[in-house]
Amino acid sequence: MIGAWDPKRGPCCTATNFHIDLNGLPRSKWNKSAAEVFAAEFWKCHAGENYTLEYVTEAWLTRVIAIRTQYKLQQRNESVVKSYRVQRRRHQRKHEVRTATFFWFAHLNQSKLYTRRLETAYEYQEIKDRAVTIVESLGLDGMSSDESSHEGRKGEATYRIWEKRWRSRQVNDWLRMLDALHLRLRYSGKWQATAGAWPHFRSSGLEYSERPPVKGLPVDFYSADWYGKQDAFMKGQLKAAKQLGSLKVPAEHWKYVHLLFI
């Protein structure tokens, strides 16, 4: 509209269809013409007062500077807000991808850990019944997840364990023992390394998983301290079963734990 206006054909606008040019200069041809339209209308409404058309025109052009400055600032703020929203959406998408990737790897690690421990439990006849029962009762969700943290003892990766607050110390000891026995199996029981990837070192990072506890386990599978702090409703949801028996780790197998956990 502004570009198509021809000053030779009359004013740029009328009092009832009044427009100023906020993108152009304050004293552009359009704004000067609009100022004259404004001054004429103002003078008609205030006839007899001590105002001249020239004074009102200049006053309006000065006012246009302030309006234009406010408009530019508003446009810039909207641009900043829009840019922030775009960045926030981009960050949210990246966060969702990272979160999904983390849980996928955590689930994969838990699956490998569960399978490895169960296979190890079946290899040792002396502890098979109790070890298999513990691992199968915990299930996949009862396994701790790992996160690679830093270089280990000889350049290999060391993995930090995300512990389960609700798991009892006795159950944790059984799982640590199975991890140690798995390493022994890798040496074929005679300290001769077999083919395959070297078992990674796992260390407690004093980090706790926030995933909910496995329900329906024997009561001694739960940490006594943690279980004692739960209210009646939570205990009802857990539906803890009766204690199966002693969870004491056999001493002849516990001695291998120092191979993985020092």
ABEGO torsion letter per residue (X at the ends): XAAABBAAAEBABBAABBBBBAABBAABAAAAAAAAAAAAAAAAAABGBBBBAAAAAAAAAAAAAAAAAAAAAAAAAAAAAAAAAAAAAAAAAAAAAAAAAAAAAAAAAAAAAAAAAAAAAAABAAAAAAAAAAAAAAEAAABBBBBBABBBAAGBBBBBBBBBAABBAAAAAAAAAAAAAAAAAAAGGAGBBBBEBBBBBBBBAGBBBABBBBBGBBAAABBAAAAAABBAAAAAAAGBBBBAEBABBBAAAAAAAAAABX
